[in-house]
Amino acid sequence: MNISHWKNTINLIRIKQLEYHQPSLSSYIEKQKAITQLVLFERPTFVIDKELLKQFKTNHLNAQHKNMFEKIVLNNKSAFSTLK
């Protein structure tokens, strides 16, 4: 079994388990006309703060921990609220 066959087998297992395929960086670069080519993507859409915080169950936390949690979520809002 050669390396490319082994990689394909691993990728198939990942696709079945995760139901998602992440293309390799080398295949992405091979398909580009130039590595320095910039691609314009649409800006991700975000939810408002109240909607984002509603998605988490925080009723078991005391007030101090709830405030700390909300600050962490809101400081990292882009990681929690982008739609992919």
C-alpha positions as CSV (number, residue, x, y, z in Angstrom):
1,M,0.0,0.0,0.0
2,N,1.6,3.3,-1.1
3,I,1.3,6.6,0.8
4,S,-1.3,8.2,-1.5
5,H,-3.6,5.1,-1.2
6,W,-3.2,5.3,2.6
7,K,-4.0,9.0,2.7
8,N,-7.1,8.4,0.5
9,T,-8.3,5.6,2.9
10,I,-7.8,7.9,5.9
11,N,-9.7,10.7,4.2
12,L,-12.6,8.4,3.4
13,I,-12.8,7.4,7.0
14,R,-12.8,11.0,8.1
15,I,-15.5,11.9,5.6
16,K,-17.7,9.1,6.8
17,Q,-17.2,10.0,10.5
18,L,-17.4,13.8,10.3
19,E,-19.5,14.1,7.1
20,Y,-17.2,16.8,6.0
21,H,-14.1,16.9,3.8
22,Q,-11.3,19.5,4.3
23,P,-9.2,19.7,1.1
24,S,-5.5,19.6,1.7
25,L,-3.5,22.8,1.5
26,S,-1.3,21.4,-1.3
27,S,-4.3,20.6,-3.5
28,Y,-5.7,24.1,-2.9
29,I,-2.3,25.7,-3.9
30,E,-2.1,23.5,-7.0
31,K,-5.5,24.7,-8.2
32,Q,-4.6,28.4,-7.8
33,K,-3.2,30.4,-10.6
34,A,-0.8,32.1,-8.2
35,I,-0.1,31.5,-4.6
36,T,-0.3,35.2,-3.9
37,Q,-3.8,35.4,-5.5
38,L,-6.3,37.0,-3.2
39,V,-9.8,35.7,-3.1
40,L,-12.6,37.9,-1.9
41,F,-15.0,36.1,0.4
42,E,-18.3,37.5,1.6
43,R,-18.3,38.8,5.1
44,P,-19.7,36.3,7.5
45,T,-23.1,37.2,9.1
46,F,-23.2,37.6,12.8
47,V,-26.0,37.3,15.4
48,I,-26.6,40.1,17.9
49,D,-25.2,39.7,21.5
50,K,-28.5,38.8,23.1
51,E,-29.3,36.1,20.5
52,L,-25.8,34.6,20.9
53,L,-26.0,34.5,24.7
54,K,-29.4,32.9,24.5
55,Q,-27.9,29.9,22.8
56,F,-26.1,28.9,26.0
57,K,-27.6,27.5,29.2
58,T,-26.1,29.5,32.0
59,N,-28.8,29.2,34.7
60,H,-26.7,26.8,36.7
61,L,-23.9,29.4,37.0
62,N,-23.7,32.0,39.8
63,A,-23.7,35.7,38.8
64,Q,-19.9,36.1,38.8
65,H,-19.3,33.0,36.7
66,K,-22.1,33.9,34.3
67,N,-20.6,37.4,33.8
68,M,-17.2,35.9,33.2
69,F,-18.7,33.4,30.7
70,E,-20.6,36.1,28.8
71,K,-17.4,38.3,28.5
72,I,-15.5,35.3,27.1
73,V,-18.2,34.6,24.6
74,L,-18.6,38.2,23.5
75,N,-14.9,38.8,23.3
76,N,-14.7,35.7,20.9
77,K,-18.0,36.5,19.2
78,S,-16.7,35.8,15.7
79,A,-15.8,32.3,16.6
80,F,-19.3,31.5,18.0
81,S,-21.5,33.4,15.6
82,T,-20.3,32.9,12.0
83,L,-22.5,31.0,9.7
84,K,-20.8,28.5,7.6
